[in-house]
Amino acid sequence: MEGMVMPLKTLFLNPPSFENFDGGASSRWPATREIESYWYPVWLAYPAGMLEGSRLLDAPPHHVSADETIKIAKDYEFLVLFTSTVGWTGDQRLAEAIKAANPSIQIAFVGPPVTTDPDRALNECAALDFICRREFDYSIVEFANGKPLNEILGISYKKEGKVIHNPDRPQVEDLDAMPWATKIYKRDMDVTRYNVPFLLHPYIALYSTRGCPAQCTFCLWPQTLSGHAWRKRSSDDVAAELKWAKENFPEVKEFFFDDDTFNIQKQRTIELCSKLKPLGLTWSCTSRVTTDRETLKAMKDAGCRLLIVGFESGDPQILKNIKKGATVERARAFARDCHDLGLTIHGDFILGLPGETRESIANTIRFAKSLDVETIQVSIAHAYPGTEFYEYAKSNGFIVNTAAMSDEGGHQMAHIEYPGLPTDYVLEMVHRFYDEYYFRPKAAARVIWKAIVNRDVPRLYAEAKSFLKLRAQRNKMVKAARNQQAEPQAQASAGA
């Protein structure tokens, strides 16, 4: 319309990085997975939905290269890049290349690394015009609409060589006022590019809440991005979005609530389930083991298929050390309830958490096999800056090499070493964990049968091939590390 001032033409970017890298805006645990998989960049979808003429470019799943990204960015006035600790160096170089190709473009970084150390980010990357700390939706929109930097809450920038930190921005409280992420997926993304091995394909992810009141010491987003204050959308707004998404994505087989903690409040969960049930959807979500049977039954009756559950460890002391707020006994009861109700569980476990020993790793492997959940993911403990776990590991001298959080392909590497627990042993135990779990006849047969029932045999074959290739590469790395350790000992013995 005549007289209207258009916002800056804005490109929201989940950047290209390592091949098949799932990080930045899409993942709480940024890494290249054992099996190629991608989560949705939900965080970027909200401000993208508030700015006319914007585009959300999710480079990794769409296999858009750095060169292609630089070319695309030439047509934009403002770039918003969601960075990660693992991808920081590459993201910085990409921003500098984009600025060189389009000198007038304004560039802002968002995400945990710039929240935890804004001074470093602004001093290291000359291409940055400003960074946003924590939730960034309205800070970005205000800048794109012409608000001066010195009036925007929650940002940091440089002025005359000095870093300026504006006051913090209050967290977003009215989540119903936010646009629907699924409308941005429809506008900008190919949903068939998103694959998570244990979810039906294709799937769509969205949030019904923000924040997590749990105090897990290792968890990145509640400590650096979304916060611990739990805020919820109305059940009517969530149901309306899913109704729209079902109608507009007929190819989608499953909807996934990627909330930090979807079902932490019983009353709200049961209310939401009553709104979802008439829609006839298949959906899945995150869950804590503290969820009771009544809530689980309401979820199952409303179409819930699968729960992603962070069991983390089978060792009681480690659960206390990480402030998990759950016990081994409660986890067992939860798993029994899910099995009885027909709810599938994908269990997440972490090796290398505070207090880890060879014995506790063995306890966790035994615990996982006793739960006998459908699928598992075993991660290496990463102490991300900004987390309580990072401060613990740093103050005790357990971080052996911050640059070794990933290998040259972005895969997770052990970078924390406790007395008597070498990093190569932890890496070896990750693969032993998988081997002991999946090479049981019952577990192997279950995976194959599900692939046949869901007509996903080609997908299973590709995933198994990728996993075995990475497994072989990591086994070579473990052997090489041990050979390096053995050489000085051998030389010392020879000289004695």
Secondary structure, 3 states (H helix, E strand, C coil): CCCCCCCCCEEEEECCCCCCEECHHHCCCCEECCCCCCCCCHHHHHHHHHCCCCEEEEHHHHCCCHHHHHHHHCCCCEEEEECCCCCHHHHHHHHHHHHHHCCCCEEEEECHHHHHCHHHHHHHCCCCCEEECCCCHHHHHHHHCCCCHHHCCCEEEEECCEEEECCCCCCCCCHHHCCCHHHHHHHHCCHHHCCCCCCCCCEEEECCEECCCCCCCCCHHHHHCCCCCCEECCHHHHHHHHHHHHHHCCCCCEEEECCCCCCCCHHHHHHHHHHHHHHCCCEEEEECCCCCHHHHHHHHHCCEEEEEEEEECCCHHHHHHCCCCCCHHHHHHHHHHHHHHCCEEEEEEEECCCCCCHHHHHHHHHHHHHHCCCEEEEEECCCCCCCHHHHHHHHCCCECCHHHHECCCCCECCCECECCECHHHHHHHHHHHHHHHHCCHHHHHHHHHHHHHCCCHHHHHHHHHHHHHHHHHHHHHHHHHHHHHHHHHHHHHHHC
